[in-house]
Amino acid sequence: MQFKHPEFLYFLFLLVIPILVHLFQLRRFKKEYFTNVQFLKELAVQTRKSATIKKWLLLFTRLLLLTFLILAFAQPFFTAKESKKANNEMFIIVDNSQSMQAKGKQGELLKRAVQDLLEHTPENQSFSLITNSENYWNTDVKSIQKELQNLKYSATPFEIESAIAKINARKSAFNKDIIVITDAVGVKNSQTKSFKKEDNVYFIIPKAEQKNNIAIDSVYLNQTLDNFYEIGVSIAAFGTNQKETSVAIYNNNKLIAKTLFPLSKVKNNINFTIPKEDFNGYVTIADQGLPYDNTYYFSISKPKKTNVISIGDAEKSGFLSRIYTNDEFNYANFPLNSLDYNQIEKQDAIVLNELTTIPQALQTTLKTFVAKGGNVIFIPSTENTNGNTLLATFGAVQLQSATTNEKKVTKINFNHPLFNTVFEKKIDNFQYPTVKSSFMLNGKSPIILSYEDQSAFLTAIKNDLSSVYVFAAPINKNNSNFQNSPLIVPTFYNMAQNAQKTGITALKIGENQPFIVDTTIGKDEILEIKNEKEKFIPTQQLMATKVKMNFNENPTSAGNFGIYNGENLLQNISFNYNRTESDLSQINASIANDYSLLSDIESAFNTIHTDRTDTQIWKWFVMLALLFLIIELLIQKFVK
């Protein structure tokens, strides 16, 4: 126990006064007996004994009364167990990701959390608020009341590591109290390791009542027919008793297809055939779960001819003209000595076909070409001299020593993007191509085609915009029968394609994937992305006949957009929310195991206040002083 005003304890010396008074009252007198009052002796003795007891009772009562009164003025208290943390700086992290749309007992989780903050945060409490999309530093609940009421769901998933990093970046002379409000969907324990040991962390994990949810996971181009596209829609059904859902496709807000689709498993796929023309629309489903993943926006641009050149001997490159036909490709072959370097930047893909040497100027040009989104297909020569120098500029793949043992190509990586839409089902038995002489490929890039000994025949070095495909052997007819294999057409066809020109455009918000637009603009011109509800200017880089764009955290809402140069529409583009929070069963409440888990924001503030507030007990001493005052009065009245 401690005292706020210990100087009042000196008044305890005043306890001497009632003791002295009591001793004075007990002084002895000389007794004289008179014969005529002898009969009163016995009665006087009894009265004197009662008076003595009364005086002792009054003494103890007055001593205790005075003691408790003095202690009350000294204001005693018990120190709080966390009193040293009373000046901690407070931070509140609010998860406003899409999974917080789920409904709890009192409505949507985010809206309920915001309401609790408004109702139970003390008006004099200073704090900083961090959400997925906004930050409010050193504020109070009155100052940001409107912002909290208008808080929208974030376009990007909840990243607690990012929020912690922002808090740790704030320099302060005090430790921190951190309150985290999240449904913990998809949050991993490792992501909370960034909290500092000296910080006090409190988790509030609201629970959704309904965990069933149906989500459109992705839309992809299954195959391209003469007059139609066959698109595939991947639908995920999470939870129990998911039987069926209606699926509809809209192009420019006009319904073009609709069906009722049974949900037989967690991952389901349905195909639609749509006209082969520009498409700027979405797929939507009917679901009572989370709204954000019920619509998937995508765009398909009318196919343009793909520009491909091969560099090498015309005879060895003859097979490419039968793959890159005039109806879909602009193809030409150039011997190395007659190559016009200015033509390279206009291409979508370049085939280096068994070049014995690759000039430094060509290597530099190809490096720039790949950085701008062009694909390179590298077929080595048996007389390879500096192919590894070129490959080193793109990644870690290198050609090792050549072998003359005949090998069979026996394995296909069906999950690789090169083949994931080629085969309806996985096949094990096919006409195995063979090679007579080949190189060992050293590197960690994914294998696309492999030999029977599991070594790579074809691999790819991939970046954000393009790929460099590397064969392990020459494929001319003298060294291999790969040109006669059914695999050669889909392999080379897809290696030359650029997904942005021939596939579905559906980017994920927040992934900041680069995007290339084939256009030429002036130095003072900028491209803008917009629709009816939103517009923004992405970061952009001019690259001769192309513009490279990065979107960072934009846009803030999913939808179909257009890329504009002034009022001129250049291309349609679509954005979607990331689907990482669609499975509401992925709640990881164990993230709070090493911290305090509380039920709501009111409990959080009460806990912090209780743990930091000293226990004042002076009122008890006042009450005890009054009690003994009353006891004294009763003694005076009733004790004779």
C-alpha positions, 0 to 999 in steps of 0.5 A: 500500500502506498500514500498519495499524501504521506505527510498527513501521517505525521498527524498520527502523533495526535493519537497521544491526546485521547490517551492523555485525556483518558489517563487524566480521567482515570486518576485515583482519589482518596476515599472517605467513608461516612457512617450514614452512607455506608449502605451505599458502598456496594452500589458505588463500586458497581457504578465505578466499574461500568464507568471504567469499561465505558471510558476504555471503549470510548478511548479505543473508538476515538483512537480508531476514528482518528487513525482512519480519518488521518489515513483517509487524508493521506489517500492510500492506494494499491499500485496497479499491476501495469501502472508503468504502461499508463502512458502507452500510445494506442493503435487500433488495427481494423480489418476492412477486407472483403471477408468482413462482409460476413454476417454475425449475430448483429449484422455485418462484421465490419459495420458492427466493429465500427459501431462498437468503436463509436459507442465504446471508445472514450472521447478523451482517448487518443489513438491511431487507426490503421485499416487496409486502405486508410490511416489516421494518426494521433486522432480521437473518436470524435475527429474521425466519426464520419470517416468511420461511418463511411469506411468501405471494404478494401479492394485488397486482402488484409495484411497484418504484417503491413499494418504492424510495419506502419506502427513500428515505423512510428517513433515514440518514447512510449510503448504501444497498446495495439488492438487488432479487430479482424475475422482472422480469415487467411491470417497466418501465425507467422504474420504476427511475429513482427509485433515487438515484445514490449508492445501490448497486443489485444485481439478481437475476432468477431465470428460469422454466423454463416460460413457457406459461400460460393465464389467465382474463382477465375475465368479462362479461355478454354479454346478459340474456335473459328467464330466463337470463344469457349470460356471456362468458369471456375466456381468454388463452393465452400461450406455444406449443403451447396447444391446449385447456383445460377450462372449468367454472363453479361457483355456490356451489361447485356445478358448473353447466357444463363444456366443453372449449374449443380455444385458437386464438389468444392471446385467446379468448372462450367464452359460457355460459348460466346461470339468471337468478338470484343468482350467487356463484361462479367460472369455473375452467380446467385449466392447468399454468402459474401457478395464480393466474389459473386461477380468476375469481370473480364475483357477479351480483345478481338484477336490481332495477328501475332508478329513472329520472326525466326533467326537462323537457317531458312531450311531448318526454320521451314517447319515454323511457317506451317505453324505460324500461318498467315491467318493468325501470324505475321511470320518471317525468317531472317538469316543472322547476317541479314537481320534488321535489328529495328524490326525486333521491337515490333515483334511479339515473339522471336525464335533463335533457331540453332545459332552457332554464335549470338552477337553482343548487339543482338543479346543487348537488343533481346534483353530489352525486347524481353523486358518490354514483354516479348517472348524468346524461344531459344533452340541451341545449336550442337556447335553452341558457343555463347548461348549461355552468355545470352541465357545468363541475362534472363535467369539461371538456366545454363547449357551443360556438356552435350551428350550423344545418348538418344533420349525420349521425351516422355513427360508433359507438365499439364499444369504449365500455362503452355499446356493447361488448355491444350489437353482435355485430360492427362495422357501418359501414352503418346508418340514419344519424340526422340533426340540424338544429341542434347545438352543438360539444362542446369537451373531451377526454372519449371520443366515443361517437357522432360525426358524419361530420366526426368531431365528437362527437354524444354523449360521457361524463364518467366518474368512479369510480362514475358517468357524465355523458352529454352530447349535442351537440344536442336530439333532439326530433322537430323537430330530429332523427330520432334517436328513430326510429333503432335506436340510441336504445334501447341508448343510453338503456337502457345510459346509465340502467344502473348496472353494480353493480346490473345487471352482474357484480361482480368487483373487482380487488384493489388497485385501490381502486375505490369500491363503493356498497351500497344500504342504510341503517345507523345511525351506530354500525353498520358493514358488514363483508366476509367469507367462510369464510377472511377478513374485513375492515372497509372504509372506508365513508361514509354517504350517506343511503340508500347506503353508499360503500365503499373496500377499499384493499389488501383482501382479501389473497386472491381469492374470493367474499365477502358484505357483512354488516350484523351477521349480515344478508347485504346483497349478494354481492361478488367479488374477483380478482387483477390479471392483469397478470403472466400473460404470463411472456414479458414479462420485462424483464431490461434493468432491470438494464442500469444496475446490477449483475446477479448470479446469486443472493443468495450472489454478491451478498453475496460481491461486496459483501464483496469490494469493501468488504474491504481486501486484507491482505498481512502474512501474505505477509511472515511467510511470506517471513520464514520462507523466509529463515530457512530459507535462512539455516539452509541456508547455515549448514549447506551453504555452507563 
